[in-house]
Amino acid sequence: MKQNSPVDIEAIYNNYLDLKQEENYVDRYKDREHYYHASGAGSCSRKLYFQSVVQAEGTDDMDSGTKRLLRLGNVVHNDLQESLEIYNRDIYNRDISRDNQIEKEKENKEKENFVFHTEGEILIEELNVRGFYDVVAEKKDKEVYLYDIKTCNEWSWKIKFGRNKTFNPSIHYELQLGTYGYAIKKQMGRLDGMYLYYYNKNNSSMRCVTVPLTFVSRAYLFWVNIKDEHEQGLPPFRKGVSPVQDWQCKYCQFNGICNPPR
């Protein structure tokens, strides 16, 4: 696109996003590519095979617009997680009057002083699965709750929460959360609830959705089946499994080497 400005800020920002993407890869995934990504729970079996077993190079590069949208999601994640870290440090109780301090102490007592853990790594060696959860809320010697933050656009929001919301058969997010849940329960000894926290990038609306704890065992079985299937080699095409939904092939980075049926 022709620029009216003498400085192409868009191009500079796009280069910055490429740099951040490379830094994220080196920090999180370099030399650990053989692990399945926990965020891939519920995904196409062939896609997971190409990604973690073959460790193939993706054939379709993400365009700059999509990278910028994903960056917005990261910014929201970082802000929400930082707010919880500030809560942990109890900064909100500084420099306030005695009356407000008493009120704050009552509020904290009601909340039973949750401690938040953010952006933690999980590793399930027996399933060869690795990932990073968003938020774990823990009461001292009491309940443990798991949260995953999902940013979405207005169209996706309306489908999920609008007056004429549409049924979506995908349970990808629920299985992803269940994967984290399995690891957290194993690590912390209990898990009392799981939640998806949606954030509308168009108007900043937020909505929390409860995810049944049954998805912990469902996620575990998903990965057991994936591991067993991949030990036999490249999975065949099977609707509902490879791919999960037909439209996903068009946007898959392994489309060029997978050659899905048209």
C-alpha positions as CSV (number, residue, x, y, z in Angstrom):
1,M,0.0,0.0,0.0
2,K,1.3,3.5,-0.9
3,Q,2.3,5.5,2.2
4,N,1.6,9.2,2.5
5,S,4.0,9.4,5.5
6,P,7.8,9.8,4.9
7,V,8.2,7.0,7.5
8,D,6.6,3.6,7.0
9,I,5.6,2.9,10.6
10,E,3.5,-0.1,9.6
11,A,6.5,-1.8,8.1
12,I,8.6,-1.1,11.2
13,Y,5.9,-2.5,13.4
14,N,5.6,-5.6,11.3
15,N,9.3,-6.2,11.6
16,Y,9.0,-5.7,15.3
17,L,6.3,-8.4,15.4
18,D,8.5,-10.8,13.5
19,L,11.2,-10.2,16.0
20,K,8.9,-10.8,18.9
21,Q,7.7,-14.0,17.3
22,E,11.2,-15.3,16.9
23,E,12.0,-14.4,20.5
24,N,8.9,-16.3,21.7
25,Y,10.0,-19.3,19.6
26,V,13.5,-19.4,21.0
27,D,12.3,-18.8,24.6
28,R,9.5,-21.4,24.5
29,Y,10.0,-23.9,21.8
30,K,13.5,-24.1,20.5
31,D,14.9,-27.7,21.0
32,R,11.5,-28.7,22.4
33,E,9.7,-29.0,19.1
34,H,9.0,-32.7,19.7
35,Y,6.5,-32.0,22.4
36,Y,2.8,-31.7,21.4
37,H,1.5,-28.3,22.2
38,A,-1.2,-28.3,24.9
39,S,-3.0,-25.6,22.9
40,G,-3.4,-28.1,20.1
41,A,-5.8,-30.3,22.1
42,G,-8.8,-31.1,19.9
43,S,-6.9,-30.2,16.7
44,C,-6.6,-32.3,13.5
45,S,-4.5,-35.4,14.1
46,R,-2.6,-35.0,10.9
47,K,-1.7,-31.4,11.8
48,L,-0.4,-32.5,15.2
49,Y,1.7,-35.2,13.4
50,F,3.3,-32.8,11.0
51,Q,3.9,-30.3,13.7
52,S,5.4,-32.4,16.5
53,V,6.3,-35.8,15.1
54,V,7.7,-34.8,11.6
55,Q,8.4,-31.3,12.8
56,A,7.8,-30.1,9.3
57,E,8.1,-26.5,8.1
58,G,4.8,-24.7,7.7
59,T,4.1,-23.9,4.0
60,D,1.8,-20.9,4.5
61,D,3.2,-17.8,6.1
62,M,0.9,-15.7,8.3
63,D,0.1,-12.3,6.8
64,S,1.0,-9.1,8.7
65,G,-2.6,-8.3,9.5
66,T,-3.1,-11.6,11.3
67,K,0.1,-11.1,13.2
68,R,-1.1,-7.7,14.4
69,L,-4.4,-9.2,15.5
70,L,-2.6,-11.9,17.5
71,R,-0.4,-9.3,19.1
72,L,-3.5,-7.6,20.4
73,G,-4.5,-10.8,22.1
74,N,-1.1,-11.0,23.7
75,V,-1.3,-7.5,24.9
76,V,-4.7,-8.2,26.6
77,H,-3.3,-11.5,28.1
78,N,-0.3,-9.6,29.5
79,D,-2.4,-6.8,31.0
80,L,-4.8,-9.2,32.7
81,Q,-2.0,-11.3,34.1
82,E,-0.1,-8.3,35.3
83,S,-3.2,-7.0,37.1
84,L,-3.3,-10.3,39.0
85,E,0.4,-10.1,39.8
86,I,-0.2,-6.6,41.2
87,Y,-3.1,-8.0,43.3
88,N,-0.7,-10.6,44.7
89,R,1.7,-7.9,45.8
90,D,-1.2,-6.1,47.5
91,I,-0.4,-2.8,45.9
92,Y,-4.0,-1.7,46.1
93,N,-3.7,-1.4,49.9
94,R,-1.0,1.2,49.8
95,D,-1.5,4.8,50.7
96,I,-5.2,4.6,51.6
97,S,-7.1,5.9,54.6
98,R,-7.7,3.8,57.8
99,D,-11.4,3.5,56.9
100,N,-10.6,2.3,53.4
101,Q,-8.1,-0.1,54.9
102,I,-10.7,-1.7,57.1
103,E,-13.1,-2.0,54.1
104,K,-10.3,-3.5,52.1
105,E,-9.5,-6.1,54.8
106,K,-13.2,-7.1,54.9
107,E,-13.1,-7.5,51.1
108,N,-9.9,-9.6,51.3
109,K,-11.4,-11.8,54.0
110,E,-14.5,-12.4,51.8
111,K,-12.2,-13.4,48.9
112,E,-10.1,-15.5,51.3
113,N,-6.9,-14.0,49.8
114,F,-6.6,-15.7,46.5
115,V,-3.0,-16.1,45.2
116,F,-2.7,-16.0,41.5
117,H,-0.1,-18.0,39.4
118,T,0.2,-16.7,35.8
119,E,1.8,-18.0,32.6
120,G,3.0,-21.2,34.1
121,E,4.6,-24.1,32.2
122,I,3.0,-27.5,32.2
123,L,4.7,-30.8,31.1
124,I,2.9,-34.1,30.8
125,E,5.8,-36.5,30.0
126,E,3.7,-39.6,29.6
127,L,1.7,-37.9,26.9
128,N,4.6,-35.9,25.4
129,V,2.5,-32.7,25.9
130,R,3.8,-29.3,26.9
131,G,2.2,-25.9,27.2
132,F,1.6,-22.8,29.3
133,Y,-1.6,-22.1,31.3
134,D,-2.8,-18.5,31.7
135,V,-4.1,-18.2,35.3
136,V,-4.4,-20.5,38.4
137,A,-6.2,-19.0,41.4
138,E,-5.4,-20.7,44.6
139,K,-6.7,-20.3,48.2
140,K,-4.3,-21.2,50.9
141,D,-4.8,-24.9,51.6
142,K,-8.1,-24.7,49.8
143,E,-9.6,-24.6,46.3
144,V,-7.7,-24.4,43.1
145,Y,-9.3,-22.8,40.0
146,L,-7.9,-22.7,36.4
147,Y,-8.6,-19.9,33.9
148,D,-7.8,-19.5,30.2
149,I,-8.1,-16.1,28.6
150,K,-9.6,-16.0,25.0
151,T,-9.7,-12.8,22.9
152,C,-12.2,-12.7,20.1
153,N,-13.7,-10.3,17.5
154,E,-17.2,-9.0,17.5
155,W,-18.4,-11.6,15.0
156,S,-17.1,-14.5,17.2
157,W,-18.6,-12.9,20.3
158,K,-22.0,-12.6,18.8
159,I,-21.9,-16.3,17.7
160,K,-21.0,-17.2,21.2
161,F,-23.0,-14.8,23.3
162,G,-25.4,-12.9,21.0
163,R,-29.2,-13.0,21.0
164,N,-29.1,-15.3,18.0
165,K,-26.0,-17.2,19.1
166,T,-25.0,-20.2,17.0
167,F,-24.3,-23.7,18.2
168,N,-20.6,-24.5,17.7
169,P,-19.7,-28.2,17.9
170,S,-16.0,-27.5,18.5
171,I,-14.7,-28.3,21.9
172,H,-11.1,-27.2,21.1
173,Y,-10.9,-24.6,23.9
174,E,-12.5,-27.0,26.5
175,L,-10.0,-29.8,25.6
176,Q,-7.1,-27.3,25.8
177,L,-8.2,-26.1,29.2
178,G,-8.7,-29.8,30.3
179,T,-5.1,-30.5,29.3
180,Y,-3.9,-27.7,31.5
181,G,-6.3,-29.0,34.2
182,Y,-4.9,-32.5,34.1
183,A,-1.4,-31.1,34.7
184,I,-2.5,-28.7,37.4
185,K,-4.4,-31.3,39.3
186,K,-1.4,-33.6,39.2
187,Q,0.9,-30.8,40.3
188,M,-1.3,-29.2,43.0
189,G,-3.2,-32.2,44.2
190,R,-6.7,-30.9,43.3
191,L,-8.7,-28.8,40.8
192,D,-12.0,-27.3,41.8
193,G,-13.1,-25.5,38.7
194,M,-12.2,-24.4,35.2
195,Y,-13.2,-21.3,33.3
196,L,-12.8,-19.7,29.9
197,Y,-12.6,-15.9,30.2
198,Y,-13.6,-14.2,26.9
199,Y,-12.5,-10.7,26.0
200,N,-14.1,-8.9,23.0
201,K,-11.4,-7.0,21.2
202,N,-13.9,-4.6,19.6
203,N,-15.6,-3.2,22.7
204,S,-13.7,-4.7,25.6
205,S,-16.7,-6.7,27.0
206,M,-15.7,-9.7,29.1
207,R,-17.6,-12.9,29.9
208,C,-16.7,-15.9,32.0
209,V,-17.9,-19.4,31.0
210,T,-17.7,-22.5,33.3
211,V,-16.1,-25.6,31.7
212,P,-17.1,-28.9,33.3
213,L,-14.3,-30.8,35.0
214,T,-15.1,-33.8,32.9
215,F,-13.0,-32.2,30.2
216,V,-9.9,-33.1,32.3
217,S,-10.4,-36.8,31.6
218,R,-11.6,-36.2,28.0
219,A,-8.4,-34.2,27.3
220,Y,-6.3,-37.0,28.7
221,L,-8.0,-39.5,26.5
222,F,-7.6,-37.3,23.5
223,W,-3.8,-37.2,23.9
224,V,-3.6,-40.9,24.6
225,N,-5.4,-41.6,21.3
226,I,-3.2,-39.1,19.5
227,K,0.0,-40.7,20.8
228,D,-1.2,-44.2,20.0
229,E,-2.3,-43.2,16.5
230,H,0.9,-41.4,15.7
231,E,3.0,-44.4,16.7
232,Q,1.5,-46.1,13.7
233,G,2.6,-43.3,11.3
234,L,0.8,-40.6,9.5
235,P,-2.9,-40.8,10.3
236,P,-5.4,-41.3,7.4
237,F,-8.0,-38.7,6.5
238,R,-11.0,-39.2,8.8
239,K,-13.8,-36.6,9.1
240,G,-14.1,-35.3,12.6
241,V,-10.5,-36.3,13.4
242,S,-8.3,-35.5,10.4
243,P,-9.5,-32.8,9.9
244,V,-11.8,-32.0,12.8
245,Q,-13.8,-29.6,10.5
246,D,-13.3,-29.3,6.8
247,W,-12.9,-25.5,6.6
248,Q,-9.8,-25.7,8.8
249,C,-7.7,-27.2,6.0
250,K,-7.8,-24.0,4.1
251,Y,-6.0,-22.1,6.9
252,C,-3.6,-24.9,8.0
253,Q,0.1,-24.1,7.7
254,F,0.7,-27.7,6.6
255,N,-1.9,-27.7,3.8
256,G,0.8,-27.8,1.1
257,I,2.3,-31.0,2.4
258,C,-0.8,-32.7,3.7
259,N,-2.7,-32.4,0.4
260,P,-6.3,-32.8,1.9
261,P,-9.0,-34.1,-0.4
262,R,-10.9,-31.3,-2.2
